[in-house]
Amino acid sequence: MTMAHARKSSRACENFFAGFVIFACGLSIIITTKSQTITRAKRKIDSSRELQENRKTFLSVLNEEREKMDKSDAYRHPPISDGNIDDTVVKGWFRRKPVDRYVPTTFHPILTKPEIITSSVCKNTEVDILVISVSYWGNADKRAAIRGTWAARDTFIDIGTQVVFFLGRPTTAADQAKIESEGQTYGDIVQGDFVDAKANISMKGLLALQWINNNCLHAKYAIKADDDMFVNLFYVMEFGLSELSRQNKVIMCQTRPKNSIEIIRNKSSKWYVPPEVLPGRTKFPAMCYANVVLLTMDVIPELYRASFSMPYCTVDDAYIFGMLVELAKDVEFQSIGETISMDQNQAFEDLLSPNQPQYLASAVKQIEYFGKFWNTALKRVPRWAKVHLNKNIKT
C-alpha cells in the first residue's frame, strides 16, 4: 500500500467516524427533545387533573378570605361559585326562627287612617321571600312586569315568593277605580289613605312596615325594591340570602356612611328637613340608598317600633333606612352597593357575558327590559336552582 493510499484510507475512516458522531448527536438531541415534550405534556395533564381535583378547595379558601372583609364598610364581593350547591344547604337558607311582631300601646302618630285597600296574600300561606315594592299608583305596567318576571309566584315549586305593592291614592275617582280593579285581580296591593306623591314616599315605607308587622312576619326574608328595578332572584338567593341565613337583624344595601349626607334646612328645597327632625344635627346618620334592600325579617318590627318615636321626615331613604335604623336595637348594615347597577345596558351586558354576573340588581329604563333581563337570567339558572324551578318555566 502506498503512502498516498494509506492517507486516503485514513481520511475515509475519519470522515466515517465524524459522520457517525454527528448522527449520534443528532439522534440524541431528537430523543431528548421528544422526551422533554412528553414530560411537559405529562406535567400539563397532571397539572390539569390537580386543578380539577383542587377546584372546590380553592373556591372554599377564596370565599373564606372574602368573608373576612369588614361587613360594615367594605364591598362584599359575591363568592365564586360553580352553582353546584347541595340541596340540604339550600333548604337550610329558609330555616329561620319565627319573628314576634311589635304590639304598640298607642295609635301610630303618623299613620292615622286605616288602609283603603289591604291584602290577605300572606294569610295561611308559606312565604319564604317577601318582595316589598313601593310603587307609584300610575305604574301599573311596571307592577305587571314585576309580577310576570323576577317576582312571579310560580317561579319555584317549593320556595314561596310573594310580592306586595304599596301605594298612595290618586286624585280622581276614575283612577282609584283602576287601582281597586287591579287589587281585586291580583290581591297584592296595599293602599294607604294619603296622596300618592313624592313627598309621601316615606308614608309608603311606613305603611309597608306596619302592614308587614301585622300580616307577614312569618316570611323568612324581605327584598325591598323600587318598581323600576330588576332583581336577579337566583343570585340574590345564592349570594345574599345565603349570607343572611346565618345572621340576625341585618340590612344589605348600598350604604351611605354616617355624616356623609347633609341635612338640608332650606325651606325652598324639596329635600327640606324641619328643625324638629334631628335637632342640632347637620348630617344624616348612616343609611341605605334604598332602591334595593335585603332584610332579615327581625328588622321590620324594630323599624316599626322606632317609627312611633322618630319625627316624620319626607326624605324616604334617610327616614326608613337611616333615622329609624339608628333608633332600632342592634341592627347592622352590610354593603352590597357594587352589586347594584343604575346602568341598564351595562347590567344587561354583564348578564349576557359567560362569567358569573357581577350585578344582582339593575335599574330598568325601558319596560321591555324586565322581560329581557328575566329571559336571559332563566337561560343561566344556577344548577342548585334548577332542582326547585317550576318545570313549566322555560329555560
DOLO-811491 format. One line per 10 residues: number of its first residue (from 0); their letters; for each residue x negated, y, z negated of C-alpha. Coordinates in Angstrom, 1 decimal. Example, Ala and Ser with C-alpha at 12.3 -4.5 7.8 and 13.67 -1.06 7.14 Angstrom:
BEGIN
0 = AS = -12.3:-4.5:-7.8 | -13.7:-1.1:-7.1
This chain:
BEGIN
0 = MTMAHARKSS = 0.0:0.0:0.0 | -1.4:3.4:1.0 | -1.7:6.3:-1.4 | 0.9:8.2:0.5 | 3.3:5.3:0.5 | 2.8:4.9:-3.3 | 3.5:8.6:-3.9 | 6.7:8.4:-1.7 | 7.9:5.3:-3.7 | 7.2:7.1:-7.0
10 = RACENFFAGF = 9.2:10.2:-5.9 | 12.1:7.9:-4.9 | 12.1:6.3:-8.3 | 12.0:9.8:-10.0 | 14.9:11.0:-7.8 | 17.0:7.9:-8.6 | 16.3:8.3:-12.3 | 17.1:12.0:-12.3 | 20.3:11.4:-10.4 | 21.3:8.7:-12.9
20 = VIFACGLSII = 20.6:11.1:-15.8 | 22.7:13.8:-14.2 | 25.6:11.3:-13.5 | 25.4:10.1:-17.1 | 25.5:13.6:-18.5 | 28.5:14.5:-16.3 | 30.3:11.3:-17.3 | 29.6:12.2:-21.0 | 31.0:15.7:-20.5 | 34.1:14.3:-18.9
30 = ITTKSQTITR = 34.7:11.8:-21.6 | 34.0:14.4:-24.3 | 36.4:16.9:-22.7 | 39.2:14.3:-22.4 | 38.6:13.2:-26.0 | 38.9:16.8:-27.2 | 42.1:17.3:-25.1 | 43.6:14.1:-26.5 | 42.6:15.2:-30.0 | 44.1:18.7:-29.6
40 = AKRKIDSSRE = 47.3:17.2:-28.2 | 47.5:14.8:-31.1 | 46.9:17.6:-33.6 | 49.7:19.6:-31.8 | 52.1:16.7:-32.1 | 51.1:16.2:-35.8 | 51.5:19.9:-36.4 | 54.9:20.0:-34.8 | 56.0:17.0:-36.9 | 54.7:18.6:-40.0
50 = LQENRKTFLS = 56.6:21.8:-39.3 | 59.8:19.9:-38.7 | 59.3:17.9:-41.9 | 58.5:21.0:-44.0 | 61.0:23.4:-42.5 | 63.5:23.1:-45.3 | 60.8:23.5:-47.9 | 59.6:26.7:-46.1 | 63.1:28.2:-45.9 | 63.7:27.4:-49.5
60 = VLNEEREKMD = 60.5:29.0:-50.7 | 61.0:32.1:-48.5 | 64.6:32.6:-49.7 | 63.4:32.2:-53.3 | 60.9:35.0:-52.7 | 63.6:37.2:-51.3 | 65.8:36.6:-54.3 | 63.1:38.1:-56.5 | 63.8:41.5:-54.9 | 65.3:44.2:-57.2
70 = KSDAYRHPPI = 69.0:43.7:-56.9 | 70.0:47.3:-57.6 | 67.8:49.2:-55.2 | 66.1:47.0:-52.6 | 67.9:45.8:-49.5 | 68.7:42.2:-49.8 | 67.9:40.5:-46.5 | 70.2:37.7:-45.5 | 68.4:34.4:-46.2 | 67.0:32.5:-43.3
80 = SDGNIDDTVV = 69.4:29.6:-42.7 | 70.0:26.8:-40.2 | 73.7:26.7:-41.1 | 73.4:23.2:-42.4 | 74.7:23.7:-45.9 | 76.0:20.8:-48.0 | 79.8:20.9:-48.3 | 79.6:20.5:-52.1 | 77.7:23.8:-52.1 | 80.3:25.5:-50.0
90 = KGWFRRKPVD = 83.1:24.2:-52.3 | 81.1:25.5:-55.3 | 81.3:29.0:-54.0 | 85.0:29.0:-54.8 | 84.9:27.6:-58.3 | 85.4:30.7:-60.3 | 86.9:31.2:-63.7 | 90.3:33.0:-63.8 | 90.3:36.7:-64.5 | 92.5:38.3:-67.1
100 = RYVPTTFHPI = 94.5:41.3:-65.9 | 94.4:44.6:-67.7 | 97.6:45.4:-69.5 | 98.0:49.1:-70.1 | 99.8:50.5:-73.1 | 100.9:53.6:-71.3 | 102.2:54.6:-67.8 | 99.5:55.4:-65.3 | 98.7:59.2:-65.3 | 98.3:59.4:-61.5
110 = LTKPEIITSS = 100.4:56.6:-60.0 | 103.7:57.9:-61.5 | 106.1:56.5:-58.9 | 106.9:52.9:-58.0 | 105.8:51.4:-54.7 | 108.0:52.0:-51.7 | 107.0:48.6:-50.2 | 105.4:45.8:-52.1 | 104.3:42.3:-51.2 | 104.5:38.8:-52.6
120 = VCKNTEVDIL = 101.8:37.3:-50.4 | 99.7:36.2:-53.4 | 102.6:34.7:-55.4 | 102.3:31.0:-55.8 | 99.6:31.0:-53.2 | 95.9:29.9:-53.5 | 93.8:32.8:-52.4 | 90.0:32.4:-52.1 | 89.2:35.6:-50.2 | 91.5:38.7:-50.6
130 = VISVSYWGNA = 90.9:41.3:-47.9 | 91.8:44.8:-49.0 | 92.3:47.3:-46.2 | 93.0:50.9:-46.9 | 94.8:51.8:-43.7 | 96.5:54.9:-42.2 | 100.2:54.4:-41.6 | 99.9:55.1:-37.9 | 97.2:52.5:-37.3 | 99.5:49.5:-36.6
140 = DKRAAIRGTW = 97.3:48.5:-33.7 | 94.2:48.2:-35.9 | 96.2:46.2:-38.5 | 97.4:43.8:-35.8 | 93.8:43.4:-34.6 | 92.5:42.6:-38.1 | 95.4:40.1:-38.7 | 94.6:38.4:-35.4 | 90.8:38.2:-35.7 | 88.5:38.1:-38.7
150 = AARDTFIDIG = 91.1:38.3:-41.5 | 93.6:35.8:-39.9 | 95.3:33.5:-42.4 | 94.8:30.4:-40.3 | 91.1:30.5:-39.6 | 90.3:27.8:-42.2 | 92.2:24.7:-43.2 | 91.1:24.8:-46.9 | 89.8:28.3:-47.6 | 92.7:30.7:-48.3
160 = TQVVFFLGRP = 92.2:34.1:-46.7 | 94.8:36.9:-47.2 | 94.7:40.5:-46.0 | 96.8:43.2:-47.7 | 97.1:46.7:-46.2 | 97.6:49.7:-48.5 | 99.4:52.7:-47.0 | 101.0:56.0:-48.0 | 104.3:57.2:-46.5 | 104.7:59.1:-43.2
170 = TTAADQAKIE = 106.7:62.4:-43.0 | 109.6:61.1:-40.9 | 112.3:58.5:-41.4 | 111.7:57.0:-38.0 | 108.1:56.3:-38.8 | 109.0:54.9:-42.2 | 111.4:52.5:-40.4 | 108.4:51.3:-38.3 | 106.4:50.5:-41.4 | 109.3:48.8:-43.1
180 = SEGQTYGDIV = 109.7:46.6:-40.0 | 106.0:45.7:-39.9 | 106.2:44.9:-43.6 | 109.1:42.6:-43.2 | 107.4:40.9:-40.2 | 104.1:40.2:-41.8 | 104.6:40.6:-45.5 | 101.2:42.1:-46.1 | 101.9:45.8:-46.6 | 101.9:47.7:-49.9
190 = QGDFVDAKAN = 103.1:51.3:-49.6 | 102.7:54.0:-52.2 | 105.1:56.9:-52.7 | 102.7:59.6:-51.7 | 102.0:61.3:-48.3 | 99.6:59.3:-46.2 | 96.9:62.0:-45.7 | 93.1:62.2:-46.0 | 93.5:64.0:-49.4 | 95.3:60.9:-50.7
200 = ISMKGLLALQ = 92.9:58.2:-49.7 | 91.8:57.9:-53.4 | 95.5:57.3:-54.2 | 95.5:54.3:-51.8 | 92.4:53.0:-53.6 | 94.2:53.3:-57.0 | 97.3:51.7:-55.6 | 95.1:48.7:-54.4 | 93.6:48.4:-57.9 | 97.0:48.4:-59.6
210 = WINNNCLHAK = 98.6:46.0:-57.2 | 95.8:43.5:-57.3 | 95.5:43.7:-61.1 | 99.2:42.9:-61.3 | 99.6:40.4:-58.4 | 96.4:38.8:-57.1 | 93.7:38.4:-59.7 | 93.7:34.7:-59.1 | 91.8:35.3:-55.8 | 88.2:34.3:-56.0
220 = YAIKADDDMF = 86.6:37.3:-54.2 | 87.7:40.6:-52.6 | 86.4:42.2:-49.5 | 87.4:45.8:-49.2 | 87.2:47.0:-45.5 | 88.4:50.1:-43.7 | 90.8:49.4:-40.9 | 88.1:50.4:-38.3 | 85.6:47.7:-39.5 | 84.9:44.2:-38.2
230 = VNLFYVMEFG = 83.6:41.8:-40.7 | 81.8:38.6:-39.7 | 83.6:36.4:-42.3 | 81.4:33.4:-41.7 | 78.1:35.2:-42.5 | 79.7:37.3:-45.3 | 80.6:34.0:-46.9 | 77.2:32.4:-46.3 | 75.0:35.4:-47.4 | 77.4:37.4:-49.6
240 = LSELSRQNKV = 79.9:35.2:-51.4 | 77.3:32.5:-51.9 | 75.3:35.1:-53.9 | 78.3:36.4:-55.8 | 79.3:32.8:-56.7 | 76.5:32.8:-59.3 | 77.3:36.3:-60.7 | 80.0:38.3:-62.5 | 81.0:42.0:-62.3 | 79.1:42.7:-59.1
250 = IMCQTRPKNS = 79.8:45.1:-56.3 | 77.9:44.6:-53.0 | 78.0:47.7:-50.7 | 75.9:50.4:-49.0 | 74.8:52.1:-52.2 | 74.1:55.7:-52.9 | 71.7:56.2:-55.8 | 72.7:58.3:-58.9 | 72.3:62.0:-58.4 | 71.8:61.7:-54.7
260 = IEIIRNKSSK = 75.1:63.2:-53.6 | 76.0:66.8:-54.5 | 79.4:67.6:-56.2 | 81.0:70.5:-54.1 | 82.7:73.0:-56.3 | 83.5:75.4:-53.4 | 87.4:75.6:-53.1 | 87.2:76.1:-49.3 | 85.6:72.7:-48.8 | 87.7:69.6:-48.0
270 = WYVPPEVLPG = 85.4:67.8:-50.5 | 86.2:70.3:-53.3 | 85.9:68.8:-56.8 | 87.6:70.9:-59.6 | 85.6:71.8:-62.7 | 87.5:69.4:-65.0 | 86.2:66.4:-62.9 | 82.7:65.5:-64.1 | 82.4:68.8:-66.0 | 78.9:70.4:-66.2
280 = RTKFPAMCYA = 77.5:67.9:-63.6 | 76.2:68.9:-60.2 | 75.6:65.4:-58.7 | 77.8:62.3:-58.5 | 76.9:59.0:-60.2 | 75.7:56.0:-58.3 | 78.4:55.0:-55.8 | 79.2:53.0:-52.7 | 79.7:54.1:-49.1 | 82.9:52.1:-49.2
290 = NVVLLTMDVI = 83.6:51.1:-45.5 | 82.8:47.5:-46.5 | 82.5:46.3:-50.1 | 82.3:42.8:-51.5 | 83.6:42.3:-55.1 | 83.9:39.7:-57.7 | 87.5:39.8:-58.9 | 86.5:40.7:-62.6 | 85.6:44.1:-61.3 | 89.2:45.0:-60.4
300 = PELYRASFSM = 90.7:45.2:-63.9 | 87.7:47.1:-65.2 | 88.1:49.8:-62.5 | 91.8:49.9:-63.1 | 91.3:50.3:-66.8 | 88.8:53.2:-66.1 | 91.3:55.0:-63.9 | 93.5:55.7:-67.0 | 90.8:58.0:-68.5 | 89.0:59.4:-65.5
310 = PYCTVDDAYI = 90.4:62.6:-63.9 | 91.5:62.1:-60.3 | 89.1:63.0:-57.5 | 90.0:63.2:-53.8 | 86.5:62.1:-52.7 | 87.5:58.4:-52.5 | 84.1:56.7:-52.3 | 82.8:58.8:-55.2 | 86.0:58.2:-57.2 | 86.9:54.5:-56.8
320 = FGMLVELAKD = 83.3:53.1:-56.3 | 81.4:55.6:-58.3 | 83.1:57.5:-61.1 | 85.3:54.6:-62.1 | 82.3:52.2:-62.0 | 80.4:54.5:-64.3 | 83.2:54.1:-66.9 | 83.6:50.3:-66.4 | 81.8:47.7:-68.5 | 78.7:46.0:-67.2
330 = VEFQSIGETI = 79.5:46.4:-63.5 | 76.4:46.1:-61.3 | 75.7:47.4:-57.8 | 73.8:45.4:-55.2 | 72.8:46.9:-51.9 | 73.7:45.3:-48.6 | 73.6:48.6:-46.7 | 71.3:47.4:-43.9 | 73.7:44.6:-43.0 | 76.5:47.1:-42.2
340 = SMDQNQAFED = 76.3:48.9:-38.8 | 78.1:52.0:-37.8 | 76.9:51.5:-34.2 | 79.4:49.2:-32.4 | 77.3:48.5:-29.4 | 74.1:47.8:-31.4 | 76.0:45.4:-33.6 | 77.6:43.6:-30.7 | 74.2:43.1:-29.0 | 72.9:41.7:-32.3
350 = LLSPNQPQYL = 75.8:39.2:-32.4 | 75.1:38.2:-28.8 | 71.4:37.5:-29.5 | 70.2:33.9:-30.1 | 68.8:35.0:-33.5 | 70.7:34.9:-36.8 | 72.9:38.1:-36.9 | 71.4:41.0:-38.8 | 74.8:42.7:-39.3 | 77.5:41.2:-41.5
360 = ASAVKQIEYF = 79.9:44.0:-40.6 | 80.3:46.8:-38.0 | 82.4:49.8:-37.2 | 84.8:49.4:-34.3 | 85.3:52.4:-32.0 | 87.4:50.7:-29.3 | 90.3:48.4:-30.4 | 89.3:45.7:-27.9 | 86.0:45.2:-29.7 | 87.9:43.4:-32.6
370 = GKFWNTALKR = 88.6:40.6:-30.1 | 85.1:40.7:-28.5 | 83.3:40.5:-31.9 | 85.6:37.7:-33.1 | 85.4:35.6:-29.9 | 81.6:35.9:-30.0 | 81.4:35.0:-33.7 | 83.5:31.9:-33.0 | 81.1:30.7:-30.4 | 78.3:30.6:-33.0
380 = VPRWAKVHLN = 80.1:29.4:-36.1 | 77.6:28.0:-38.6 | 77.6:24.2:-39.0 | 78.9:24.3:-42.6 | 81.9:26.4:-41.5 | 83.0:24.0:-38.7 | 84.0:21.5:-41.4 | 86.6:24.0:-42.7 | 87.6:25.6:-39.5 | 91.1:25.1:-38.2
390 = KNIKT = 91.0:22.7:-35.3 | 93.3:25.0:-33.3 | 90.7:27.7:-33.3 | 88.8:27.7:-30.0 | 85.1:28.0:-30.5
